[in-house]
């Protein structure tokens, strides 16, 4: 069993990690619309919307100032969604985004975007490591198969 000092050190490390996570999530939670209320209350409000998604070619979502045109409660596994318009005049565009992709402040929207990009990069790095490990395993299997063929032909 670990000593009390070791247990204390472990608990402090966990506490520090939790405090960091709380600091990271606090601005996101404050800016997230309250989905327990009627979503129609969002219609006509000015928000910051995240448009687009991360791509393998390096594309990242962009944050635009938008106005909510309509809101729809999710059904089943579908998330709550809002229809937003952004841009000026004839060039204005309309997009449908999940409620979680809008924020009331630019800072909160930027924080959400940073978190999404970090998660995407983490997942991409994990996938690249897994692919490299799979290639190494395939190469090792190929070498082993060749060695078995050589050993079989020597007999």
C-alpha positions as CSV (number, residue, x, y, z in Angstrom):
1,X,0.0,0.0,0.0
2,X,1.2,3.5,-0.8
3,X,2.4,5.7,2.0
4,X,0.2,8.7,3.1
5,X,2.7,11.1,1.5
6,X,2.4,9.2,-1.8
7,X,-1.4,9.2,-1.5
8,X,-1.4,12.9,-0.8
9,X,0.8,13.7,-3.8
10,X,-1.5,11.6,-6.0
11,X,-4.5,13.5,-4.7
12,X,-2.9,16.9,-5.2
13,X,-2.0,16.0,-8.8
14,X,-5.6,14.9,-9.5
15,X,-6.9,18.1,-7.9
16,X,-4.6,20.3,-10.0
17,X,-5.8,18.5,-13.2
18,X,-9.4,19.0,-12.1
19,X,-8.8,22.7,-11.4
20,X,-7.3,23.1,-14.9
21,X,-10.3,21.4,-16.4
22,X,-12.7,23.6,-14.4
23,X,-11.0,26.7,-15.6
24,X,-11.1,25.5,-19.2
25,X,-14.8,24.6,-19.1
26,X,-16.1,27.6,-17.1
27,X,-16.2,30.2,-19.9
28,X,-17.6,27.6,-22.3
29,X,-20.4,26.7,-19.9
30,X,-21.2,30.4,-19.2
31,X,-21.5,31.2,-22.9
32,X,-23.5,28.1,-23.9
33,X,-27.2,28.7,-24.4
34,X,-29.4,27.2,-21.8
35,X,-31.1,24.5,-23.8
36,X,-33.6,23.8,-21.0
37,X,-35.5,26.8,-22.0
38,X,-37.7,27.2,-25.1
39,X,-35.3,27.5,-28.1
40,X,-37.6,29.9,-29.8
41,X,-36.3,32.5,-27.3
42,X,-33.1,32.5,-29.3
43,X,-34.8,33.6,-32.5
44,X,-33.7,37.2,-33.5
45,X,-30.7,37.2,-31.1
46,X,-27.2,38.0,-32.2
47,X,-24.7,35.2,-31.6
48,X,-21.3,34.0,-32.6
49,X,-21.6,30.8,-34.7
50,X,-19.0,28.2,-35.5
51,X,-19.3,27.4,-39.3
52,X,-17.4,24.5,-40.9
53,X,-15.3,21.7,-39.5
54,X,-11.7,20.6,-39.1
55,X,-10.4,18.8,-42.2
56,X,-7.3,16.7,-43.0
57,X,-6.1,19.4,-45.4
58,X,-5.8,21.9,-42.4
59,X,-9.1,23.7,-42.7
60,X,-10.6,24.8,-39.5
61,X,-14.1,26.2,-38.6
62,X,-14.5,29.9,-38.6
63,X,-16.4,32.1,-36.1
64,X,-18.9,34.5,-37.6
65,X,-21.3,37.0,-36.1
66,X,-24.8,35.8,-36.9
67,X,-28.4,36.3,-36.2
68,X,-30.6,33.3,-35.3
69,X,-33.5,32.9,-37.8
70,X,-35.1,29.8,-36.4
71,X,-34.6,27.1,-33.8
72,X,-35.6,23.4,-33.7
73,X,-35.6,21.0,-30.8
74,X,-33.8,17.8,-31.4
75,X,-35.7,14.6,-31.9
76,X,-34.2,11.3,-30.7
77,X,-30.5,11.5,-31.1
78,X,-30.6,14.6,-33.3
79,X,-29.2,17.7,-31.4
80,X,-31.1,20.9,-31.0
81,X,-30.3,23.1,-34.0
82,X,-30.6,26.7,-35.0
83,X,-30.7,28.3,-38.4
84,X,-28.4,31.4,-38.6
85,X,-27.7,34.0,-41.1
86,X,-24.4,35.9,-41.5
87,X,-22.9,38.2,-44.0
88,X,-24.3,41.4,-45.6
89,X,-27.1,42.1,-48.1
90,X,-27.3,39.9,-51.1
91,X,-24.2,38.0,-50.1
92,X,-25.7,36.9,-46.8
93,X,-25.6,33.1,-46.1
94,X,-27.7,30.8,-44.1
95,X,-26.5,27.8,-42.2
96,X,-28.0,25.2,-39.8
97,X,-25.7,24.5,-36.8
98,X,-26.2,22.6,-33.5
99,X,-27.0,24.8,-30.5
100,X,-23.6,23.8,-29.1
101,X,-21.9,25.7,-32.0
102,X,-23.2,29.1,-31.0
103,X,-22.0,31.4,-28.2
104,X,-23.1,34.7,-26.9
105,X,-19.6,36.2,-26.7
106,X,-16.6,36.2,-29.1
107,X,-14.3,35.0,-26.4
108,X,-16.4,32.0,-25.6
109,X,-16.7,31.1,-29.3
110,X,-12.9,31.3,-29.7
111,X,-12.5,29.1,-26.6
112,X,-14.9,26.6,-28.0
113,X,-13.0,26.6,-31.3
114,X,-9.6,26.2,-29.6
115,X,-11.0,23.2,-27.7
116,X,-12.3,21.6,-30.9
117,X,-9.1,22.1,-32.8
118,X,-7.1,20.7,-29.8
119,X,-9.4,17.6,-29.7
120,X,-9.1,17.2,-33.5
121,X,-5.3,17.4,-33.4
122,X,-5.1,15.0,-30.5
123,X,-7.3,12.5,-32.4
124,X,-5.3,13.0,-35.6
125,X,-2.0,12.3,-33.8
126,X,-3.5,9.2,-32.2
127,X,-4.6,8.0,-35.6
128,X,-1.2,8.7,-37.1
129,X,0.5,6.7,-34.3
130,X,-1.9,3.8,-34.8
131,X,-1.2,3.8,-38.5
132,X,2.5,3.8,-37.9
133,X,2.2,1.0,-35.4
134,X,0.1,-1.0,-37.9
135,X,2.7,-0.4,-40.6
136,X,5.5,-1.6,-38.3
137,X,3.5,-4.7,-37.3
138,X,2.9,-5.5,-41.0
139,X,6.6,-5.0,-41.8
140,X,7.5,-7.3,-38.9
141,X,5.0,-9.9,-40.0
142,X,6.4,-9.7,-43.5
143,X,10.0,-10.2,-42.3
144,X,8.9,-13.1,-40.1
145,X,7.1,-14.7,-43.1
146,X,10.2,-14.3,-45.2
147,X,12.3,-15.8,-42.5
148,X,9.9,-18.8,-42.2
149,X,10.1,-19.3,-46.0
150,X,13.9,-19.2,-45.9
151,X,14.0,-21.6,-43.0
152,X,11.5,-23.9,-44.8
153,X,13.6,-23.9,-48.0
154,X,16.8,-24.8,-46.0
155,X,15.3,-28.1,-44.9
